[in-house]
Amino acid sequence: MSQRTPMAVAFSGAILVLSAAVAGCGAGARPFTAEGGVSAGPGSRLWGDGSSGPDGMEIGCIPGRRFAVVITVRNRTKRTVTLLGADGPPPLPGVIDRAAVQVHLAPPPPKGDLVVIGLRGWSRRDAKSIAVPPGRSGWVQSNFLMQNCAMLSRPSTVEGSITLRYRVGGSLGSEVVSVAAAQILLTRGPRHPSLPINQVG
């Protein structure tokens, strides 16, 4: 593993759709399904990061560090669904916060062995809504900001669940999607890392 990587993990993980949309949504109970892999970053072992796998990723907590996690959700209906945004419960208040959630339309699946990564630059700004055609996918990126890592007395888990907000025609709905591979096992990173944080490339 290189010292610094824009993508901490990319693999297929266990996926569970937890709940349904509000009544009256024309897309049915669950228009989206999580699929594909998880991408995250930037990451480095010099920041206290460890292994990653289908149950999540070990990430070092350093004050001021920015970290992003992207999941892919596919529109499994026969109608265009507008993904308005997403949000989730406060991860670990005071330790790590979800500063923003961005959504982007993913390109059509590539052919052959080509892999397309959905990770974008970290930002505090929520992205605009996107229209997801039938069978197409959207990328949902949670941008986390680490703060008072001294409050982290033991490793703690940031759950890999998020609530999608969407519109189909004139009906609004929400759906909670959980991806085990998107879980963050947060541990205290080095107080004085030899590699400056928030560096990419």
N, C-alpha and C positions, 0 to 999 in steps of 0.2 A: 504493500500500500504506500502510495506517495505521501509525503508529509502534509500536503495540502490538496484537497479535492473539492470541486464544486458540487459533487454528488457523493453523499456519504453512503447511500445504499440504493440499489435498484434491483428488485426481485419481486416475484409473485408472492403474495401473502394470504393468510387466511382472511376471508371476507365474510362479513355478516351484515345483512340489512336488518335494522332493529325495529323500525316502526314505519307507519304508513302516513299518507297524506291526509289532509283535512277532507271531510266529506264534501262531495260535489265536484271533485276534481275530474275533469274530462279524461285525464290520462290514466285513470284507475288508481289503485292503491299505491303503487310504487313505480313511478316512471323511470327512475334511475337504478342502475345496479353498478356497484364498484367492481372494477376489473383491472387486469394488468398488474404492473408493478408499482412500487413506491420509489420516488426519488427525493433526496434530501441533501441539504448542505448549506454552506460549505462545512467541511469537516477535516479534522486532523488529529492524529494520535497525540500530537504535541499540545492539544487542547483538552486532553483527557478522554477523547473518544475511544470506544472499544469496538466490540464486534457488533454485527448487524445480522438479522435473520428474519424468518417468518413471524417471530413473536415480538419484533421490535428492534430498536437500536439503542446502544449505550452511548450517551452523549455527555460530555463534560460541561458543567455550568461555570461560566466565567462572567462576571458583571460586565454588561454592555455588549455581550456577544449576541449576534443575530443568527437565526437558524430558520430554515424554511423546509416544509414537508409538503409534497405534492402527491395527491391520489388521483386516479382516473375514474370517472363515472360515465357510463354509457346510457343513452336514451334508448330504452328497449321498447318504446311504444311506436305506433305508426303515425304519430303527430309530432310536430315541432314543439319542443318544450323550452320555454325561456328560463334559464337558470339566473335567478336574480342575485344570488350571493349565498353565503354560508356563514355560520357562526358555531361556536361551541361553548361549553362551560369554561369558566376560568380555570386554567391548568393548575397552577400552584401560585396563588396570589402573593405578590411581593417577591417571588423567586423567579418565575417565568410567566410572561403574559403573552396572549395572542394579540399582537399589535394590529393585524389586519388579515383579511382573507380575500384572495384574488381568484377570479375564475377566467378561464380562457378556453376557446374552442380548440380542441385538439385536431390535428390534421388527420386525414384518412389513414387507416393502418398501412404502414409501409410494406413493400413486398420483399421477400427474401429475408436476409439476416439483419437488415438495417434496423437500428433501434433509435427512436426519437424520444428525447428526454423533455419533459414538460417544465422543468425547473426554470423559473425566471428570477430576475433580480429582486432582492428584498426591498419592501416598501411599506410604509405606514398607511398607504392609501388603499382603500377597498376598490377593487376593479369594477367597471361597469358591467351590467348584465349582458348575457350572451344568449343567442338563439341556438339551440342544439337540434339539428334535424334528426329525423328518425334513423336509428342505427349509428349515429355519430356519438362522439365522446367529448366530454369537457374535462379540463384539468382544474382541480381545486387546490389552491396553494395556501397553506396557513403560514403566516410569518410570525415567528416567535422572537421575543426580546427577553434576554436574561438580565436580572437585576441583582437583588440581594442574595447572592449564592451562599453567604454565611448562614442564612436561615435553614439551609439544607443539612439537617443533622444526620440523615441517612439517605440512601438511594430512594428516589420516589418516581412513580410512573405517571406520565402524562398520557392519558388515554387517546387512542387513535380514532375517536368518534367525532363526527361533525354533523350539524344539521343543515341540509340543503334547503334553500327557499326557492320556489319556482312558480311559474304561471303557465297555465294551458288555456288558451282562449281568454275568457274573463274570470277564470277560477284560479285562486291562489292555493298553494299547498306547501307542505314541508315534509321532509323525510330524513330520518337519522340513519347514517351509514357509518359502520365501524370497520376499520381495516387493522387487523392485529399488527401487521408489519409496520404501520405508521405510528405505533406506540413509541414513546421516548422514555427510556430509563435514565433519569437524570441523576448524575453524581457530581460531586464537587471537583471541578477542574483545578489546574495549577493556579496559584495566586499570581505568579509572574511568569506567564508562558513565554518560551523562547521565540515563538513565532507569533507576530501580532495577529490578533483576532480580526475577523471580518475581511480576510484577504481571499481573493478568488483568482485562479489562474496560475 
